[in-house]
Amino acid sequence: MLPLALWVEQASPEFGGIELEVQHADHTTTRSVAAYTCDTLSNAIALIIAVGVGPTEVMSTAEPPNPDLEADPQPLDGVVPAEPQPSPTMAHRLVTDAPSSSAASTVPPPTRRRRPPRVLGFVDGGASWGPRPAVGGVLGGGVLLQFGNARLELRGGYDFERPFAPRGSSTAVLTMGGGWGRLSGCGSPSVQRWVFVVCAGFEIGAMTGRGVDLARIDTARSLWLAVVPHARAVWFPHPRVGFGPFVEVPISVTQPAFGIDDLSDAVVRSRQVGVRWGIVLEVDFSRRIPGEGEKSETR
C-alpha cells in the first residue's frame, strides 16, 4: 500500500475541496479537487486512489524479477540519463481541470439568477347569490403575477342586474347589480398539472339600484366594500392554458340599501355574506414551451 494523506477544506457552505498526497518511493505527488457536492468529490478521489494505488498493489503481488535475467543498462559516454518523469494519468488529467483548493477559497460560489415573475391573464364566469337578493350571473377577469408558489392578483367583475319584488308582491319594483375591483394575495401550490389557489382579497366598487315600472325611474348607486376569501383549482392540459372551478365568499363591510319615495322603509338591503361560483380560464403569457428556445419548467 502507498502512504496516503488527505486534507478536506470547505471554502463556503456550497463549495469545498480536497487534497490527496501520495508518497512514492522516490517522490511525492499531490492531487487537488474542488467541487460543489460531496458526491463529486468522493467520486474523483476514488478514481485517483484506484488509478494511483491499484497498479502498485498488483505489482507487489507479482513474482520478483530475476537479477540474472535483468541487467542495468550502461549509459553512453558523455550522456547523462534523464530523471524519470511520472506519466500523466487519467485521474491527473481529470483533476487538472478543477480549481485547486487555494483557488477554491478565493472563488465565490455562483449566485442563482432570480427569475422574473410570470404574467398570467384570466377570465371567469358563473353565478352569484347575495349580497344581492336573488341569484344572477357574474362575469370577471384580470391579471396576476406568479412568484413561485405565491400570486398577486388584480381582478375586476360585474354582477348582472336582477329584478327584486317586495315581500307580498309579484311585481318587481327595482333591479340590482354592480361592479367592483379587487386586489388579492394568494398561495398557489401545485401538484403535477394542477394548481390549487387560495386567496384573500379586498374589494371596492358600487352597487346599483334601478327602478322598474315607476312614475319616475331613477338609478341610485351605493359604495360597496367587502373582504373576499376565494379559491380555485386550475388544471393545465397545455403549458400555457388551464381551467377549473372557482368559489368566492364576499363578506360585505358596507350594506347598501335602496328604497322608493312612496315607501318609508328601505325596499331592499344587501345581505352581509354571499357566494359566487363558476369556471375560470387562465392563460400564461410568459411560459415558453419546448421548441421555442427555452425548456419549459415543470409545474
Buried (B, 14 or more C-beta within 10 A) or exposed (E): EEEBEEEEBEBEEEBBBBBBBBEEEEEEBEBBBBBBEEEBBEBBBEBBBEBBBEEBEEEEEEEEEEEEEEEEEEEEEEEEEEEEEEEEBEBBEBBEEBBBBBEBBEEEEEEEEEEEBBBBEBBBBBBBBBBBBBEBBBBBBBBBBBEEEEBBBEBBBBBBBBBBBBEEEEEBBBBBBBBBBBEBEBEBEBEEBBBBBBBEBBBBBBBBBBBBEEEEEEEBBBEBBBBBBBBBBBBBEEBBBBBBBBBBBBBBBBBBBBBBEEEEEEBBBBBBEBBBBBEBBBBBEEBBEEEEEEEEEEB
